[in-house]
Amino acid sequence: MAIVVGYIPTKEGAAALARAGEEALLRKTDLVVINSGRDGAGDDSEELDRLGDELKAKGVGVTVRQLIRGNEPAEDLIAVAEEIKADLIVIGLRRRTPVGKLILGSNAQRILLDAPCPVLAVKS
């Protein structure tokens, strides 16, 4: 079993990754970091390698997967969580305007509703 975290290079992604690392240490389980790019734009592999090394230095067993399959990030996170029978999914949420709060982000909403395990939503 493991924890799956969705990561993109934003403050929300960093907050989710930090909390997921803490959860992995608390639960004594591995962490699978998913960077999902729908259109293949941007290569975050160097940053992902650096972050993976930082987590390993803290004692977290970590696997980093950069997925560029044309899927929505929610699809990739749910698929990986199902594949590895994850204990938990961790996602970052961005702050929204009062009007924006009426509609949760589509990826976040899909993960919350369709995940095969509990989801921890982290605000930055």
Sequence and secondary structure as in RCSB ss.txt:
>XXXX:A:sequence
MAIVVGYIPTKEGAAALARAGEEALLRKTDLVVINSGRDGAGDDSEELDRLGDELKAKGVGVTVRQLIRGNEPAE
DLIAVAEEIKADLIVIGLRRRTPVGKLILGSNAQRILLDAPCPVLAVKS
>XXXX:A:secstr
 EEEEE  SSHHHHHHHHHHHHHHHHHT EEEEEEE SS     HHHHHHHHHHHHHTT  EEEEEE SS  HHH
HHHHHHHHHT SEEEEEE    TTGGGS  HHHHHHHHH SS EEEEE 
